[in-house]
Amino acid sequence: MSSTSDRSSERTRRTDAVEARSSLDGHEVVITGRLASMDREEASQHIERAGGHLALRPTETTQLVVVGAFGWPLARDGQPTRTLLEARELQKRGVPIVIAPEEDFLVALGMDELQHGLHRLYTAEQLARMLSVPVSRIRAWMRQGLLEPARIARRLVWFDFRQVANVRVLFELTERGVGPARIRKSLEELRSALGREQVGYGWLDALEARGPLLFRREDGTLCEPNGQLHLDFRVTEGRRTRSGPVEIAELAKRTNTPEDSADDWFEIGVRAEDEGRLTDAMQAYLNALLAGGPQAETCFNLANVLLALDREGEAMQRYLQAIEIDPDYIEAWNNLGNVFSIQGRLEDAASAFAQALQIEPDYADAHCNLGDTLDRLARYDEAREHWERYLELDPDSTWAVRVRERLDE
């Protein structure tokens, strides 16, 4: 195992090698994986401006292979990409090809400012929009131990972009039937090419500890990605409970203590919400409140489900209940503002968003929502102030495109 100083020295040598070619004058560059800072057409233009050219595959004339930061560079079968494997083979034959991460590539182009997006922290909602992944999936990854928040402030969590992008690749592979052993072997190859600090796989350890990844088919049966069916039950403290409506009916007959049944109902609600069974989730969260009394997170989850079911009035009451229990529940304030906005109560919506920002001034979604609300109230100067702050916090999302268009108007 290499020491910290060894890893640091290796990264320094790699960065120096890239910077030595920073002009890229007459040099050939190849990209593997997906870039997070720009698309390939933009990358090609920047490379040409620096005097080089972008090629499709590495050859003996290639000087630099750039590895994109938008998730591990793995093919659909879990193997390292063909481009990366070819570059590694050329290196073994003595061809002086530098394999470098996207961050070093940006430094070489003199575009250091674009690195900030790779290291910026994002809330679950922001990442859901960026990665086209349901926010419930991101929260499920966190509960499963596959994601660890980089920051937590009054129930609001932030994640590192690279971490979530890698986990998304991991789930895409496992859903195609690629096993953990194959993925682990590929990650070892990536580590040898990019350095240990660029490739971690604590998430894979967590996945292996959980056993095979299961998903539910349209007919309700559980199976592994390779099609192997599983009995639809889990064992908890010697009791067997089934998933879905049967699980809810069976738990309702149990004679647990109130505390135990409240926790069980909450977990059932979370699973039902993750699977899109909103009516079941609503019933489970209601039962959790009946069994264990008001809990802020249960009220918040129930409100989200009610809002998704277009029951805005009931959702508003549950957000208010969550806030009454925990006055600093930032996301509850923000979502309450959304309900007020839907109902046309714009002044109330603006007050709710402002309260969220008073608790956490860097909450990007609340800045965007408050800007929209102030715009509808014809308070344009105030709206601009919050939209501009939003763009500083979340410049790369689809919301940001809309905000820029509105500001241009």
C-alpha beads as a LAMMPS data file, in Angstrom:
LAMMPS data file: protein, C-alpha beads

409 atoms
408 bonds

1 atom types
1 bond types

-500.0 500.0 xlo xhi
-500.0 500.0 ylo yhi
-500.0 500.0 zlo zhi

Masses

1 110.0

Atoms # bond

1 1 1 0.000 0.000 0.000
2 1 1 1.421 3.374 -0.976
3 1 1 1.956 6.048 1.656
4 1 1 0.369 9.487 1.625
5 1 1 3.668 11.061 0.546
6 1 1 3.977 8.557 -2.310
7 1 1 0.485 9.396 -3.547
8 1 1 1.193 13.110 -3.271
9 1 1 4.431 12.746 -5.214
10 1 1 2.693 10.758 -7.933
11 1 1 -0.014 13.405 -8.297
12 1 1 2.633 16.143 -8.440
13 1 1 4.533 14.306 -11.186
14 1 1 1.344 13.789 -13.159
15 1 1 0.285 17.433 -12.822
16 1 1 3.760 18.659 -13.756
17 1 1 3.681 16.462 -16.838
18 1 1 0.354 17.919 -17.918
19 1 1 1.464 21.487 -17.242
20 1 1 4.620 20.868 -19.265
21 1 1 2.287 20.327 -22.238
22 1 1 -0.030 23.163 -21.309
23 1 1 0.390 24.797 -24.725
24 1 1 -0.612 21.479 -26.348
25 1 1 1.134 22.827 -29.435
26 1 1 0.917 20.078 -32.046
27 1 1 -0.078 17.490 -29.453
28 1 1 -2.791 14.885 -29.570
29 1 1 -5.346 14.651 -26.752
30 1 1 -7.887 11.888 -26.094
31 1 1 -10.821 12.028 -23.653
32 1 1 -12.331 9.023 -21.921
33 1 1 -15.420 9.043 -19.742
34 1 1 -17.700 12.043 -19.463
35 1 1 -16.383 15.504 -18.666
36 1 1 -18.181 17.379 -15.906
37 1 1 -16.999 20.880 -16.830
38 1 1 -17.873 20.938 -20.549
39 1 1 -19.020 18.774 -23.432
40 1 1 -16.634 17.231 -25.944
41 1 1 -17.272 19.851 -28.601
42 1 1 -16.300 22.612 -26.184
43 1 1 -13.267 20.598 -25.070
44 1 1 -12.186 20.177 -28.682
45 1 1 -12.389 23.937 -29.231
46 1 1 -10.311 24.683 -26.131
47 1 1 -7.710 22.101 -27.138
48 1 1 -7.447 23.576 -30.646
49 1 1 -7.024 27.064 -29.212
50 1 1 -4.133 25.694 -27.142
51 1 1 -2.498 24.325 -30.320
52 1 1 -3.510 20.685 -30.032
53 1 1 -6.210 18.469 -31.490
54 1 1 -8.701 15.982 -30.090
55 1 1 -8.457 12.381 -31.259
56 1 1 -10.873 9.490 -30.764
57 1 1 -8.437 6.770 -29.700
58 1 1 -4.947 6.813 -28.152
59 1 1 -2.054 5.904 -30.450
60 1 1 1.717 6.133 -30.276
61 1 1 1.384 9.814 -31.206
62 1 1 -0.939 10.623 -28.301
63 1 1 0.511 12.717 -25.479
64 1 1 -2.458 13.109 -23.089
65 1 1 -5.489 11.042 -22.093
66 1 1 -8.004 12.998 -19.992
67 1 1 -10.361 11.110 -17.668
68 1 1 -13.723 12.858 -17.221
69 1 1 -14.970 13.562 -13.711
70 1 1 -18.647 12.732 -14.329
71 1 1 -18.418 9.278 -12.764
72 1 1 -15.971 6.431 -13.123
73 1 1 -14.837 5.744 -16.739
74 1 1 -16.386 2.282 -16.933
75 1 1 -18.098 0.714 -19.932
76 1 1 -21.510 -0.954 -19.839
77 1 1 -19.963 -4.304 -18.909
78 1 1 -18.120 -2.833 -15.923
79 1 1 -14.709 -2.927 -17.604
80 1 1 -12.580 0.223 -17.804
81 1 1 -13.318 2.022 -21.044
82 1 1 -11.567 0.772 -24.140
83 1 1 -9.770 4.102 -24.464
84 1 1 -8.294 3.821 -20.988
85 1 1 -7.229 0.210 -21.493
86 1 1 -5.515 1.101 -24.774
87 1 1 -3.707 4.006 -23.132
88 1 1 -2.487 1.757 -20.321
89 1 1 -1.218 -0.791 -22.837
90 1 1 0.670 1.907 -24.729
91 1 1 2.232 3.082 -21.462
92 1 1 3.466 -0.474 -20.787
93 1 1 5.094 -0.448 -24.218
94 1 1 7.009 2.697 -23.291
95 1 1 4.876 5.297 -25.044
96 1 1 5.054 8.491 -22.904
97 1 1 1.300 8.995 -22.574
98 1 1 0.080 10.972 -19.550
99 1 1 -3.247 9.816 -18.088
100 1 1 -4.667 12.698 -16.057
101 1 1 -7.960 13.545 -14.322
102 1 1 -10.150 16.356 -15.576
103 1 1 -8.947 18.728 -12.840
104 1 1 -5.360 18.588 -14.134
105 1 1 -6.599 19.065 -17.687
106 1 1 -8.394 22.270 -16.673
107 1 1 -5.238 23.533 -14.956
108 1 1 -3.269 22.818 -18.118
109 1 1 -5.735 24.881 -20.166
110 1 1 -5.559 27.722 -17.661
111 1 1 -9.223 27.201 -16.787
112 1 1 -8.780 26.634 -13.068
113 1 1 -12.078 28.368 -12.288
114 1 1 -14.018 25.471 -13.823
115 1 1 -12.640 23.169 -11.125
116 1 1 -14.877 24.820 -8.571
117 1 1 -17.945 23.052 -9.905
118 1 1 -16.262 19.678 -9.410
119 1 1 -15.719 20.417 -5.731
120 1 1 -18.873 22.395 -5.001
121 1 1 -21.346 20.925 -2.528
122 1 1 -24.915 20.308 -3.594
123 1 1 -28.151 19.541 -1.772
124 1 1 -30.066 16.383 -2.623
125 1 1 -32.556 18.415 -4.660
126 1 1 -29.804 20.100 -6.683
127 1 1 -28.093 16.810 -7.461
128 1 1 -31.387 15.201 -8.410
129 1 1 -31.875 17.885 -11.057
130 1 1 -28.278 17.716 -12.296
131 1 1 -28.105 13.931 -12.545
132 1 1 -31.718 13.308 -13.626
133 1 1 -32.184 11.039 -10.614
134 1 1 -35.256 11.185 -8.340
135 1 1 -34.464 12.906 -5.060
136 1 1 -35.911 9.882 -3.247
137 1 1 -33.197 7.737 -4.874
138 1 1 -30.433 10.014 -3.573
139 1 1 -31.927 9.946 -0.082
140 1 1 -32.240 6.164 -0.320
141 1 1 -28.535 5.931 -1.205
142 1 1 -27.781 7.980 1.896
143 1 1 -29.877 5.698 4.117
144 1 1 -28.169 2.636 2.611
145 1 1 -24.737 3.980 3.475
146 1 1 -23.723 4.517 -0.159
147 1 1 -23.627 8.281 0.272
148 1 1 -22.211 10.232 3.166
149 1 1 -23.155 13.912 3.446
150 1 1 -20.204 16.264 3.203
151 1 1 -22.066 18.806 5.312
152 1 1 -25.188 18.833 7.502
153 1 1 -26.872 21.982 8.786
154 1 1 -30.195 21.774 10.624
155 1 1 -31.366 18.677 8.731
156 1 1 -30.251 20.072 5.359
157 1 1 -27.542 17.895 3.799
158 1 1 -24.975 18.622 1.095
159 1 1 -23.097 16.087 -1.010
160 1 1 -19.949 16.117 -3.085
161 1 1 -20.745 16.010 -6.815
162 1 1 -18.132 13.403 -7.720
163 1 1 -19.396 11.061 -5.019
164 1 1 -22.953 11.042 -6.320
165 1 1 -21.846 10.765 -9.953
166 1 1 -19.834 7.672 -9.055
167 1 1 -22.707 6.112 -7.142
168 1 1 -24.957 6.665 -10.133
169 1 1 -22.482 4.746 -12.310
170 1 1 -22.390 2.007 -9.670
171 1 1 -26.163 1.544 -9.727
172 1 1 -26.349 1.625 -13.519
173 1 1 -23.807 -1.181 -13.640
174 1 1 -25.441 -3.329 -10.972
175 1 1 -28.833 -2.926 -12.628
176 1 1 -27.259 -4.333 -15.799
177 1 1 -26.141 -7.381 -13.828
178 1 1 -22.467 -6.439 -13.383
179 1 1 -21.268 -7.982 -10.098
180 1 1 -19.328 -6.251 -7.322
181 1 1 -16.247 -8.402 -7.995
182 1 1 -16.013 -7.146 -11.596
183 1 1 -16.546 -3.543 -10.519
184 1 1 -13.953 -3.823 -7.754
185 1 1 -11.379 -5.216 -10.179
186 1 1 -12.049 -2.356 -12.590
187 1 1 -11.683 0.213 -9.827
188 1 1 -8.329 -1.280 -8.880
189 1 1 -7.240 -0.742 -12.479
190 1 1 -8.483 2.842 -12.329
191 1 1 -6.573 3.423 -9.118
192 1 1 -3.352 2.245 -10.715
193 1 1 -3.934 4.615 -13.632
194 1 1 -5.213 7.689 -11.769
195 1 1 -3.994 7.361 -8.213
196 1 1 -5.801 6.290 -5.075
197 1 1 -7.175 9.729 -4.218
198 1 1 -9.127 9.828 -7.493
199 1 1 -10.896 6.477 -7.026
200 1 1 -12.522 5.334 -3.813
201 1 1 -14.975 2.513 -3.400
202 1 1 -16.316 2.621 0.119
203 1 1 -19.761 2.546 -1.517
204 1 1 -18.953 -0.824 -3.053
205 1 1 -18.050 -2.143 0.396
206 1 1 -21.434 -0.945 1.640
207 1 1 -23.191 -2.566 -1.304
208 1 1 -21.440 -5.888 -0.731
209 1 1 -22.300 -5.752 2.961
210 1 1 -25.973 -5.381 2.054
211 1 1 -25.926 -8.476 -0.124
212 1 1 -27.276 -8.593 -3.689
213 1 1 -28.941 -5.491 -5.056
214 1 1 -32.655 -6.164 -5.517
215 1 1 -35.211 -4.291 -7.548
216 1 1 -38.963 -4.679 -7.993
217 1 1 -40.406 -5.638 -11.365
218 1 1 -43.729 -4.378 -12.684
219 1 1 -45.469 -7.561 -11.496
220 1 1 -44.283 -6.852 -7.934
221 1 1 -41.701 -9.629 -7.648
222 1 1 -38.198 -8.978 -6.356
223 1 1 -35.168 -10.074 -8.323
224 1 1 -31.460 -9.471 -8.750
225 1 1 -30.234 -7.567 -11.826
226 1 1 -29.393 -10.936 -13.449
227 1 1 -33.031 -12.039 -13.141
228 1 1 -32.681 -14.330 -10.106
229 1 1 -35.971 -14.158 -8.196
230 1 1 -36.082 -13.608 -4.428
231 1 1 -38.775 -14.334 -1.886
232 1 1 -40.434 -11.039 -1.037
233 1 1 -39.831 -10.889 2.680
234 1 1 -37.297 -9.668 5.183
235 1 1 -36.553 -10.897 8.713
236 1 1 -36.402 -8.324 11.515
237 1 1 -35.978 -9.445 15.122
238 1 1 -37.481 -12.833 14.368
239 1 1 -40.577 -11.400 12.619
240 1 1 -41.357 -11.635 8.928
241 1 1 -43.031 -8.751 7.119
242 1 1 -43.783 -8.488 3.423
243 1 1 -43.283 -5.423 1.262
244 1 1 -46.125 -3.329 -0.099
245 1 1 -49.834 -3.330 0.843
246 1 1 -49.577 -6.789 2.439
247 1 1 -46.799 -5.455 4.669
248 1 1 -49.028 -2.602 5.801
249 1 1 -51.980 -4.908 6.523
250 1 1 -49.867 -7.360 8.503
251 1 1 -48.128 -4.696 10.579
252 1 1 -51.487 -3.169 11.483
253 1 1 -52.391 -6.448 13.220
254 1 1 -49.242 -6.509 15.335
255 1 1 -49.215 -5.723 19.025
256 1 1 -45.839 -3.991 19.282
257 1 1 -45.071 -1.203 21.712
258 1 1 -45.964 2.239 20.286
259 1 1 -42.299 3.185 19.857
260 1 1 -41.457 0.039 17.889
261 1 1 -44.482 0.245 15.621
262 1 1 -43.864 3.955 14.907
263 1 1 -40.335 3.193 13.717
264 1 1 -41.565 0.274 11.628
265 1 1 -44.330 2.348 10.055
266 1 1 -41.838 5.094 9.208
267 1 1 -39.493 2.629 7.454
268 1 1 -42.418 1.174 5.510
269 1 1 -43.370 4.689 4.450
270 1 1 -39.836 5.422 3.286
271 1 1 -39.689 2.255 1.186
272 1 1 -43.117 2.886 -0.310
273 1 1 -42.151 6.458 -1.179
274 1 1 -38.907 5.284 -2.799
275 1 1 -40.889 2.821 -4.910
276 1 1 -43.438 5.437 -5.955
277 1 1 -46.322 3.909 -3.956
278 1 1 -47.490 7.257 -2.664
279 1 1 -50.834 6.185 -1.232
280 1 1 -49.164 3.382 0.743
281 1 1 -46.495 5.825 1.917
282 1 1 -49.136 8.292 3.074
283 1 1 -50.931 5.602 5.081
284 1 1 -47.701 4.359 6.637
285 1 1 -46.606 7.846 7.739
286 1 1 -50.065 8.506 9.210
287 1 1 -49.842 5.247 11.152
288 1 1 -46.364 6.208 12.375
289 1 1 -47.768 9.457 13.760
290 1 1 -50.673 7.630 15.386
291 1 1 -48.363 5.071 16.956
292 1 1 -45.559 7.309 18.175
293 1 1 -46.877 10.837 18.246
294 1 1 -45.709 13.845 16.163
295 1 1 -42.163 13.636 14.786
296 1 1 -40.767 16.404 12.578
297 1 1 -39.286 14.134 9.915
298 1 1 -42.407 11.989 9.685
299 1 1 -44.573 15.097 9.276
300 1 1 -42.192 16.415 6.597
301 1 1 -42.184 13.144 4.642
302 1 1 -45.953 12.915 4.880
303 1 1 -46.283 16.487 3.618
304 1 1 -44.072 15.693 0.612
305 1 1 -46.237 12.694 -0.262
306 1 1 -49.445 14.700 0.135
307 1 1 -48.055 17.433 -2.106
308 1 1 -47.146 14.822 -4.746
309 1 1 -50.750 13.588 -4.521
310 1 1 -51.984 17.163 -5.218
311 1 1 -53.405 17.534 -1.714
312 1 1 -51.864 20.950 -1.093
313 1 1 -54.033 21.952 1.866
314 1 1 -53.168 18.830 3.849
315 1 1 -49.504 19.134 2.854
316 1 1 -49.442 22.712 4.169
317 1 1 -50.753 21.568 7.556
318 1 1 -48.094 18.879 7.846
319 1 1 -45.274 21.272 6.905
320 1 1 -46.559 23.649 9.570
321 1 1 -46.608 20.774 12.045
322 1 1 -42.997 19.855 11.203
323 1 1 -41.949 23.485 11.702
324 1 1 -43.812 23.702 14.999
325 1 1 -41.822 20.708 16.250
326 1 1 -38.533 21.942 14.773
327 1 1 -38.556 25.680 13.960
328 1 1 -35.204 25.363 12.128
329 1 1 -36.398 22.700 9.670
330 1 1 -35.086 24.479 6.558
331 1 1 -36.555 22.212 3.901
332 1 1 -39.972 22.361 5.587
333 1 1 -39.913 26.177 5.380
334 1 1 -38.914 26.006 1.711
335 1 1 -41.565 23.449 0.808
336 1 1 -44.182 25.380 2.762
337 1 1 -43.307 28.371 0.598
338 1 1 -43.886 26.205 -2.494
339 1 1 -47.355 25.267 -1.237
340 1 1 -48.213 28.910 -0.547
341 1 1 -47.008 29.779 -4.046
342 1 1 -49.238 27.102 -5.595
343 1 1 -52.168 28.518 -3.649
344 1 1 -51.408 32.048 -4.845
345 1 1 -50.490 33.281 -1.363
346 1 1 -47.374 35.053 -2.610
347 1 1 -46.651 37.215 0.426
348 1 1 -46.847 34.138 2.673
349 1 1 -44.616 32.240 0.227
350 1 1 -42.021 35.028 0.268
351 1 1 -42.020 35.032 4.070
352 1 1 -41.505 31.256 4.209
353 1 1 -38.590 31.339 1.739
354 1 1 -37.046 34.270 3.618
355 1 1 -37.272 32.305 6.855
356 1 1 -35.437 29.379 5.256
357 1 1 -32.668 31.767 4.175
358 1 1 -32.476 33.310 7.611
359 1 1 -31.686 29.847 8.956
360 1 1 -29.268 28.947 6.105
361 1 1 -28.169 31.874 3.863
362 1 1 -26.540 29.538 1.311
363 1 1 -29.649 27.457 0.575
364 1 1 -29.729 27.772 -3.210
365 1 1 -33.271 26.515 -3.821
366 1 1 -34.759 29.038 -1.405
367 1 1 -32.932 31.884 -3.193
368 1 1 -34.351 30.741 -6.537
369 1 1 -37.862 30.273 -5.156
370 1 1 -37.819 33.632 -3.379
371 1 1 -36.598 35.322 -6.553
372 1 1 -39.489 33.774 -8.515
373 1 1 -42.002 34.878 -5.885
374 1 1 -40.679 38.440 -5.697
375 1 1 -40.781 38.600 -9.478
376 1 1 -44.478 37.662 -9.413
377 1 1 -44.981 40.394 -6.800
378 1 1 -43.323 42.914 -9.182
379 1 1 -40.489 43.450 -6.685
380 1 1 -37.934 43.135 -9.463
381 1 1 -34.826 44.561 -7.795
382 1 1 -35.208 42.191 -4.845
383 1 1 -35.882 39.287 -7.215
384 1 1 -32.681 40.023 -9.129
385 1 1 -30.664 40.027 -5.922
386 1 1 -31.823 36.528 -4.977
387 1 1 -31.540 35.152 -8.514
388 1 1 -27.965 36.377 -8.795
389 1 1 -27.123 34.755 -5.472
390 1 1 -28.748 31.552 -6.685
391 1 1 -26.551 31.522 -9.790
392 1 1 -23.472 31.837 -7.589
393 1 1 -24.554 28.768 -5.594
394 1 1 -25.970 26.598 -8.383
395 1 1 -24.766 27.800 -11.798
396 1 1 -25.003 24.543 -13.748
397 1 1 -28.585 23.345 -13.283
398 1 1 -31.600 23.562 -15.562
399 1 1 -33.043 26.092 -13.134
400 1 1 -29.974 28.260 -13.728
401 1 1 -30.714 28.364 -17.460
402 1 1 -34.221 29.645 -16.763
403 1 1 -32.989 32.188 -14.223
404 1 1 -30.424 33.597 -16.653
405 1 1 -33.112 33.954 -19.316
406 1 1 -35.344 35.793 -16.871
407 1 1 -32.510 38.098 -15.818
408 1 1 -31.745 38.893 -19.465
409 1 1 -35.344 39.969 -19.910

Bonds

1 1 1 2
2 1 2 3
3 1 3 4
4 1 4 5
5 1 5 6
6 1 6 7
7 1 7 8
8 1 8 9
9 1 9 10
10 1 10 11
11 1 11 12
12 1 12 13
13 1 13 14
14 1 14 15
15 1 15 16
16 1 16 17
17 1 17 18
18 1 18 19
19 1 19 20
20 1 20 21
21 1 21 22
22 1 22 23
23 1 23 24
24 1 24 25
25 1 25 26
26 1 26 27
27 1 27 28
28 1 28 29
29 1 29 30
30 1 30 31
31 1 31 32
32 1 32 33
33 1 33 34
34 1 34 35
35 1 35 36
36 1 36 37
37 1 37 38
38 1 38 39
39 1 39 40
40 1 40 41
41 1 41 42
42 1 42 43
43 1 43 44
44 1 44 45
45 1 45 46
46 1 46 47
47 1 47 48
48 1 48 49
49 1 49 50
50 1 50 51
51 1 51 52
52 1 52 53
53 1 53 54
54 1 54 55
55 1 55 56
56 1 56 57
57 1 57 58
58 1 58 59
59 1 59 60
60 1 60 61
61 1 61 62
62 1 62 63
63 1 63 64
64 1 64 65
65 1 65 66
66 1 66 67
67 1 67 68
68 1 68 69
69 1 69 70
70 1 70 71
71 1 71 72
72 1 72 73
73 1 73 74
74 1 74 75
75 1 75 76
76 1 76 77
77 1 77 78
78 1 78 79
79 1 79 80
80 1 80 81
81 1 81 82
82 1 82 83
83 1 83 84
84 1 84 85
85 1 85 86
86 1 86 87
87 1 87 88
88 1 88 89
89 1 89 90
90 1 90 91
91 1 91 92
92 1 92 93
93 1 93 94
94 1 94 95
95 1 95 96
96 1 96 97
97 1 97 98
98 1 98 99
99 1 99 100
100 1 100 101
101 1 101 102
102 1 102 103
103 1 103 104
104 1 104 105
105 1 105 106
106 1 106 107
107 1 107 108
108 1 108 109
109 1 109 110
110 1 110 111
111 1 111 112
112 1 112 113
113 1 113 114
114 1 114 115
115 1 115 116
116 1 116 117
117 1 117 118
118 1 118 119
119 1 119 120
120 1 120 121
121 1 121 122
122 1 122 123
123 1 123 124
124 1 124 125
125 1 125 126
126 1 126 127
127 1 127 128
128 1 128 129
129 1 129 130
130 1 130 131
131 1 131 132
132 1 132 133
133 1 133 134
134 1 134 135
135 1 135 136
136 1 136 137
137 1 137 138
138 1 138 139
139 1 139 140
140 1 140 141
141 1 141 142
142 1 142 143
143 1 143 144
144 1 144 145
145 1 145 146
146 1 146 147
147 1 147 148
148 1 148 149
149 1 149 150
150 1 150 151
151 1 151 152
152 1 152 153
153 1 153 154
154 1 154 155
155 1 155 156
156 1 156 157
157 1 157 158
158 1 158 159
159 1 159 160
160 1 160 161
161 1 161 162
162 1 162 163
163 1 163 164
164 1 164 165
165 1 165 166
166 1 166 167
167 1 167 168
168 1 168 169
169 1 169 170
170 1 170 171
171 1 171 172
172 1 172 173
173 1 173 174
174 1 174 175
175 1 175 176
176 1 176 177
177 1 177 178
178 1 178 179
179 1 179 180
180 1 180 181
181 1 181 182
182 1 182 183
183 1 183 184
184 1 184 185
185 1 185 186
186 1 186 187
187 1 187 188
188 1 188 189
189 1 189 190
190 1 190 191
191 1 191 192
192 1 192 193
193 1 193 194
194 1 194 195
195 1 195 196
196 1 196 197
197 1 197 198
198 1 198 199
199 1 199 200
200 1 200 201
201 1 201 202
202 1 202 203
203 1 203 204
204 1 204 205
205 1 205 206
206 1 206 207
207 1 207 208
208 1 208 209
209 1 209 210
210 1 210 211
211 1 211 212
212 1 212 213
213 1 213 214
214 1 214 215
215 1 215 216
216 1 216 217
217 1 217 218
218 1 218 219
219 1 219 220
220 1 220 221
221 1 221 222
222 1 222 223
223 1 223 224
224 1 224 225
225 1 225 226
226 1 226 227
227 1 227 228
228 1 228 229
229 1 229 230
230 1 230 231
231 1 231 232
232 1 232 233
233 1 233 234
234 1 234 235
235 1 235 236
236 1 236 237
237 1 237 238
238 1 238 239
239 1 239 240
240 1 240 241
241 1 241 242
242 1 242 243
243 1 243 244
244 1 244 245
245 1 245 246
246 1 246 247
247 1 247 248
248 1 248 249
249 1 249 250
250 1 250 251
251 1 251 252
252 1 252 253
253 1 253 254
254 1 254 255
255 1 255 256
256 1 256 257
257 1 257 258
258 1 258 259
259 1 259 260
260 1 260 261
261 1 261 262
262 1 262 263
263 1 263 264
264 1 264 265
265 1 265 266
266 1 266 267
267 1 267 268
268 1 268 269
269 1 269 270
270 1 270 271
271 1 271 272
272 1 272 273
273 1 273 274
274 1 274 275
275 1 275 276
276 1 276 277
277 1 277 278
278 1 278 279
279 1 279 280
280 1 280 281
281 1 281 282
282 1 282 283
283 1 283 284
284 1 284 285
285 1 285 286
286 1 286 287
287 1 287 288
288 1 288 289
289 1 289 290
290 1 290 291
291 1 291 292
292 1 292 293
293 1 293 294
294 1 294 295
295 1 295 296
296 1 296 297
297 1 297 298
298 1 298 299
299 1 299 300
300 1 300 301
301 1 301 302
302 1 302 303
303 1 303 304
304 1 304 305
305 1 305 306
306 1 306 307
307 1 307 308
308 1 308 309
309 1 309 310
310 1 310 311
311 1 311 312
312 1 312 313
313 1 313 314
314 1 314 315
315 1 315 316
316 1 316 317
317 1 317 318
318 1 318 319
319 1 319 320
320 1 320 321
321 1 321 322
322 1 322 323
323 1 323 324
324 1 324 325
325 1 325 326
326 1 326 327
327 1 327 328
328 1 328 329
329 1 329 330
330 1 330 331
331 1 331 332
332 1 332 333
333 1 333 334
334 1 334 335
335 1 335 336
336 1 336 337
337 1 337 338
338 1 338 339
339 1 339 340
340 1 340 341
341 1 341 342
342 1 342 343
343 1 343 344
344 1 344 345
345 1 345 346
346 1 346 347
347 1 347 348
348 1 348 349
349 1 349 350
350 1 350 351
351 1 351 352
352 1 352 353
353 1 353 354
354 1 354 355
355 1 355 356
356 1 356 357
357 1 357 358
358 1 358 359
359 1 359 360
360 1 360 361
361 1 361 362
362 1 362 363
363 1 363 364
364 1 364 365
365 1 365 366
366 1 366 367
367 1 367 368
368 1 368 369
369 1 369 370
370 1 370 371
371 1 371 372
372 1 372 373
373 1 373 374
374 1 374 375
375 1 375 376
376 1 376 377
377 1 377 378
378 1 378 379
379 1 379 380
380 1 380 381
381 1 381 382
382 1 382 383
383 1 383 384
384 1 384 385
385 1 385 386
386 1 386 387
387 1 387 388
388 1 388 389
389 1 389 390
390 1 390 391
391 1 391 392
392 1 392 393
393 1 393 394
394 1 394 395
395 1 395 396
396 1 396 397
397 1 397 398
398 1 398 399
399 1 399 400
400 1 400 401
401 1 401 402
402 1 402 403
403 1 403 404
404 1 404 405
405 1 405 406
406 1 406 407
407 1 407 408
408 1 408 409
